[in-house]
Amino acid sequence: MSTLKRETRETRIRASVRPGDGRAEVRTRDRFLAHMVETLARYAGVDIEVEAEGDLRHHLVEDVAITLGLALADEVPERARRYGWAVVPMDEALVEAAVDTGGRPYYVGKLPSRLYTHFLHSFSTNLGATVHVRVLRGRDHHHVVEAAVKAVGLALRQALEEGEGVFSTKGSVRLERLED
């Protein structure tokens, strides 16, 4: 289990992530953020605990995404399948997501909510994953955002599965932090 505490003048976040069966316990005053974190946990098949408070909604959503991405990065198996892809329908919305957990952070995608586009961008960058999200259709902003989080979660579930070997022609990437 990876547990991180991130504090700034604007926010206080404590997040834990571990392989599991999609349980989430989220304590924040932002119910939609809590709903999206619970959704991500369920569809990705990871257990998440978050305790978060902040001065502005933007700071809170962004900092939760950063902290969750960093915590989940610690849980990516060395022999992860690495890639995942999903298409999720939700009423009139249809959203596609593709994920690569190979350590190359990049995000492409636009949701009808700049805040949740920023959430997925911050999450994927700090996870060290490439994430592409494509909204194929949808009018209801809630449905589109939720379908996007579900699609990213399902793609992550596939990408995080243990494979038989390191899924890369270059082998596993080792990063060592050296002290001066």
Beta strands, then each sheet from edge to edge (+ up, - down):
strand 1: 2-7
strand 2: 11-19
strand 3: 24-27
strand 4: 46-54
strand 5: 83-90
strand 6: 93-100
strand 7: 106-108
strand 8: 130-137
sheet 1: 1+ 2- 4+ 3+
sheet 2: 5+ 6- 8+ 7+
end
